[in-house]
Amino acid sequence: MRGLLISSVALLLSGCLSGGLQEFGSSGCRTVYVLSGGVVQPVNSCGGIPRDGLMAQTSAGATGKDLVALLAAPKFEADAFYTGVDMPEDRAPLTKIVNDAVRDVIAMPEPRDAVRVRRRLALSLVSLDVFATQDRGHALMYLVLAWRAAGFLPESGLAGVPDDQVLQAA
């Protein structure tokens, strides 16, 4: 058994070194998986990173302190970019929707799974349909902040635009 394993590894390495594995990707690119910080991450040999769906992602060492701070922060207050809630009676339900999502993410075991976090945050988006556009946008900002506070750097995929655009617009 040991001899078979050693010969298999030797054959694989010789194929890699000679370029014999080029046929795995249509453009000659290959996806390799690298252990980094206790998490296996896919890396494309042509410099790109494969789609999120190819492998489960987990938050790397997120402590939850940022999530707790986000939970404690006042929400839906008027500032230089946001005029405040459209209707005063909307402040409490909007805050509850965001805070419930953040609490649920905090309750997830670490390392948090990106798919589970994204699904939970996306579930909150459904509840926002009845509110004014500016309030939905502001709530979306908090959900993107929760995504990042959970320790994820890739796009959340919660909106049809990049996360940075959501954060700048809110």
N, C-alpha and C positions, 0 to 999 in steps of 0.2 A: 504494500500500500504506500509506504513511504517513498519507494523508488518511483512509483507511478506519479505521485504528487510532484516530486522533484523534476521528473521529465516533462510533466505538463507545464510547470512554471518555466522551465528552460525553453520549451517550444514557444510559449506565449511571449517571453522576453525576446527571443530571436526574431519572431514575427514583428514585434513592435519596433525593434532596432532597425530592421531592414525595410520598414515601411510596408510590410505585407498586409497590414490591417487597414489600408486606405479605403477598401471597398465598403466599410461600415457606414460611412457618410457619403452622400452623393457628391459633396464638394471636397471630400478628403478631410473634412473636419470630424473630430471625435469628441465625445463628451466623456470626461473623466470625473471621478468623484474623489474629493480631497477631504480628509479629516482636518477640521480647523476648529479649535476651541470646543472640542467634544461633540461637534455636529458635522455630519457628512454633507458637503456642499458640491453640487455639480458645477464643473467648469468646462467650457468648450475650448478645444485646442486652437480654434481660429480666433479666440479672443472674446467671443460672446458668451453669454450665460443663457442656458436653455430656459424654456418656459417654466414658470413656477410649478405647474401641474406635474412635471416629470418626477418630482421627488418631494416628499413632505419636508416642509421647512419648520424649524422651531426657533423660538427666540433664544438668542445666545446670552445667557447670564442676566437677563432682565430681572431686577430685584423687586419691581412693583412699586418702588417709591414714587416714580413719576406718575404711575396710575393713581396712587393714593392722593398725590398733589392735584391731579386733574379732577378727581372726584370732589375734593374740598374746594376747588376754585369756584367763585361765583360765576354763574352762566347767564347768558342772555341779557347782560347789562349793556346799556348804550355806551359807545365809545366813539373814537374818531372815525371809525369805518362802519360801525353798525349802529343803527338808530334805536335799537331796542326792539322788544317784541311788538308785533303788529297790534295785538290785543292784549291788554294786561292779564286777562284770565288765561292766556296761553303760556305764560312764564312757567307755572308749576308743572303742567303736563310735559312741556318740552324738556325741562330740567329733569323730570322723572325718567323720560325716555333715555336721555343721555346717561344719567347716573346709573340707571339699571344696567345698561350695556357695560359701562365701566366696571361696576361691581361684579358682573358676571365674568368679565375678563380677568379681574383680580382673583376671582375664585378658582380659575383654571390652574391646574398643576403646572409647575415649571419643569422643564422648558415648555413654554406654550406652543401649541401647534398652530401654524399660520392659517390653515384651512378652517379650523374651529373658531379662531378669533375672527377671521373675515366673515364667516357665516353669522356669528353672533352680532357683529356690528352691522352687517347688511340687513339683518332682521329688524333692526331699529329704523332703518330707512323706510321700510314699509309703513311704519306707524306715523311717519312725518308727512304723508301725502295730504293730510287735511289742514296743514298749516300754511301760512303765507310763504311765498318764495324766499324772501330774505331770511325768514326764521328757519326754513329747511336748510338753506345754505349755511347758516351759522351752526346748526346742529351737525351738519355734515363735517364742518371744520372740527368740532369736538370729537367726532368719531374717527377722523383721520389722526388727530392728536392722540387718541387712545391707541390706535394701531401702532404709532411710533413709540408711544410710552411703553407699550408691551414689548418693545425691543426689535421691531421689524423695520428693516431698511428698504426692502423692495416696495414698489407701489402697492397700495392697499387694494386697488381695483374697485373701490366703493363708488366711484363716480366715473363719468365718461371722459373726464379730464385728469391730467396728472395731479397727484397730491399737492405738489407745490403750488399749483394754480388754485386749488381749493383753499389752501391756507392764505394765499395772497388776496383772494377775492373776499374772504370773510372779514 
